[in-house]
Amino acid sequence: MKDFCPSIFRQRLVIEGRYHPVLSKEKVREFLIDLSRYLGMTIVYGPIVKNVAGGINRKHKGFECVLIWAESGATLYVWDTYKFFTLDIYTCKAFSPRGAVSFAKDFFGTRDITYKSV
């Protein structure tokens, strides 16, 4: 991938997995706030946790979440039907991918997890 702006640091991480506990709106919100603290990010807006897609298509029952940091942000999608989540983290501040994966793994109570740094 061509770097059009080498003077701006960028880091991306996608984490996906299956989860075991029942996830409520409050629990998902708690995860995003705690993840922000863990990664040392500054929340400027959110987290916003909604369940709009599930009303349109039952397959997507779960949560759509967004969180904006001063250092960029994160999105989280949770599918109740499949007990599946995908978390996208994009920052202009360095963080430990392994630490973020470990944090998500612990929170979601899973061993079934995969990730990719971009």
C-alpha positions, 0 to 999 in steps of 0.5 A: 500500500502506498503511504500518501502521508508518511508524516502521520503515524497510522496503526490499524488492527482488526480482531474477530472472534466468538464470545461466550457471555451474554452481552448487553448494551451496557456491557458492550459500552463498558468494553469500549470505555475500558479498551480506551483506558487500556490503550491510553486513548482519549474519548472525545465522542461515544461510545455509541451502542445501537441495535438498528441493523437487527430491526432490518435483518434479524441475522444482524441482531446485536450491536453496532458501536462507534467510539471516537478518540482524539487519537482516531477511533474504534468500531465494534459489531456484535452478532447475537445469533452467531455469538460473533464480534469484529472490532476495528481499531484505527489510531494515530498513536502506537499501541500494542496489538497483542495487548489489545487482542489479549484485552478483547480475549479476556473481556469476551471470554473466548479462545476463538479469536483471530486478528490482523494488523494492517 
